[in-house]
Amino acid sequence: MRVAVIGAGIAGVTTAYELARQGDEVTVYERRGSVAGESSFAAGGIVSAGHIAPRVLPALGGFGGWRALAHMPWLWRWWRAGRPAVLAANRRALQQLAHASRERMLELTRALDLEYEQEPGLLVLLRDERDLKAARAPLALLAEWGVAHELVDAARCRALEPGLAERAPVHAAIHLAQDGVGNCRLFAQQLKTQAQRLGADFRLDAAVRALVPGARPGVVDAAGRQREFDAVVVCAGAQAAPLLAPLGLRLPLLPVQGYSVTAPLRHLDGLPRPGPRAALIDERMGVTIARLGQRVRASGCAELGGKAAQVELEPLRRLYRLLEEWFDGAAVTREAQHWKGAQPALPDGPPVLGASGAPGIWLNLGHGASGWTLACGSARVLAELVAGRAATIDLERYSAARLR
Ligand SMILES: Cc1cc2nc3c(=O)[nH]c(=O)nc-3n(C[C@H](O)[C@H](O)[C@H](O)COP(=O)(O)OP(=O)(O)OC[C@H]3O[C@@H](n4cnc5c(N)ncnc54)[C@H](O)[C@@H]3O)c2cc1C
């Protein structure tokens, strides 16, 4: 089959790889000059099947202030998706996809010898007795789902993460040994090379202006030229709406902005500040801290309705404060890089995977705060569906129809 993939973030690159691997003739259109140049650029890096939040959650005390009010219809749907039965079903569906995704990522890592600063181990930090109490429900779910985990005390946390600051407010943690961290952008770059080896054609600086549904769906490029395919898969992340709206597909897809700070680790200068060994989540603050090779990255802060170009200082200051609180002095902050990116968020959590409803047009988008975690599994599902095979997971929670 001749298949077009629109967008070369982590969703598009993994989809292109899986399609090429099953023998499809793949053309990828990416408006940027490189892969993983948007949401997949400097995301937190956490890959977790044990700690998966179904919905984007307000971090550090809010959803970005008054600007969030402009998104009341989305917030209303978000709030309704918090009803216990809906939340539980979405959480379970996402956990299963995340598990399948992590397995596929490991398979690819081994088979293709990929190196992307991956490190196993995730601590979900609990600051005090209140956090520990709140963790009872997620712990019960992990046990029910058979996810390997361990509730560890402060001393064990320090043994697992010897770089934790002496005064770090660690009371306990959920240790997820099979989860961990990896550099999403590096992975995308390497998988792109592998997809190219299988024949995939990556067209960079190639924006798609429009899609033409039909038995032979078409892609219209910026110059107005149309090319026909057997299938088109839209992986355009938070920017998918302008492509889908003319087809009558009005998905409640909202860019929820987040920030990351990435800095070299100071121990390279010979000082005894090892920083994190793998990945940590400060559950209460909604912030992740992870080691990426010789660097540390802190990431978080959900902001509804902001623009990527408008960088606010306060969220960055918060990330610095938390980095210092957990790993004092570990980062060379004068050399830090700041990044603001959008989580492509749907109000209830699960992404949209599968047929769009418009003939020949398929969707793999809306992965919110877990797009890196879910990428390899989602791509596998898409490739199976495009080939006409039954998907290995139940797709009910991932349909576009649920959002109409
Ligand atoms: C601060 C932050 C921290 C995060 N931390 C984590 C984490 O720790 N773990 C995790 O699992 N996830 C995390 N995420 C979420 C994850 O980064 C995203 O869900 C994921 O990167 C989305 O990938 P994507 O491929 O769907 O979108 P993108 O990476 O945005 O890719 C979409 C691509 O489509 C291209 N495109 C759009 N329109 C067109 C067009 N018309 N023509 C051609 N190309 C087009 C864009 O240029 C872009 O390259 C985080 C996100 C943020 C913002």
Boltz pocket constraint, residues with backbone or C-beta under 6 A from the ligand:
constraints:
  - pocket:
      binder: B
      contacts: [[A, 6], [A, 7], [A, 8], [A, 9], [A, 10], [A, 11], [A, 12], [A, 29], [A, 30], [A, 31], [A, 32], [A, 34], [A, 35], [A, 36], [A, 37], [A, 38], [A, 39], [A, 40], [A, 41], [A, 42], [A, 43], [A, 44], [A, 45], [A, 46], [A, 47], [A, 206], [A, 207], [A, 208], [A, 209], [A, 235], [A, 236], [A, 237], [A, 238], [A, 239], [A, 240], [A, 243], [A, 256], [A, 257], [A, 258], [A, 259], [A, 260], [A, 288], [A, 299], [A, 300], [A, 301], [A, 339], [A, 340], [A, 341], [A, 342], [A, 343], [A, 344], [A, 364], [A, 365], [A, 366], [A, 367], [A, 368], [A, 369], [A, 370], [A, 371], [A, 372], [A, 373], [A, 374]]
      max_distance: 6.0
